[in-house]
Amino acid sequence: MKYPVLLALLLGACGVDRNIENDITIGHGAYGLLVKGCDTSGCVDQVDGNEQVMIFAPGQPGAFDTVTSDDNGVYQVELPADTYQICTYSCTQITVPSAGTVRADWTSGPGGGNWSVTQH
């Protein structure tokens, strides 16, 4: 009886489930996962829920749009095709294609963190 409990504890401590595709409801724009990464031994990555993500469009003053990640660290925003700066703790450039989406995940951690961007 103790082995199923141990297995459940180990699986729960493995970190963040980065498979968020089933949570996405937009057909066009940007989405991603915000993660509180680790830079110390024994630390486990966690989702970064309820954090703001700001999108800046070229030639426009101020944020084009601002969204908040859900409790699971997932954010999504409908955007027209264009190139944008997307920001949370730091910024990166994304290009929303004329058909489809772009995924931009943020993981904090050593060196401040990093963005991972992929077209879909």
C-alpha positions, 0 to 999 in steps of 0.5 A: 500500500505504501508504494502507490502513495510514494509513486503519487508523491514522486509524480507530484514533485516532478514539476510543471506539466507543460502540456497546455494545448488543451487549455487554449481556446484562441485560434489566432494570437499568442499564448503560453505558460509562465513558470517560476523556475529554480536556481537552487538544489531541491527546488521544484518549478511551479506555475506562475499564476495571476501574473500580468503579460503585456503586449506592445505593438510597433509604433504604438505608445503603451501596451497594446493589450494586457492579460493575466495568467490563470491559476495554472500559469496559462495566458492567451490573447487574440492578436492580429498578425504582426510582430510584437514585444511580449513582456512579463519579467522581461520582454521578447519579440514574437511574430503572430502568423497570418494564420495560427498562433505563437507560443511564448513560455516564460521561465524565471530562474538563473540569470533572470529567466528566459523566453521560449518561443515556437510557432504553431 
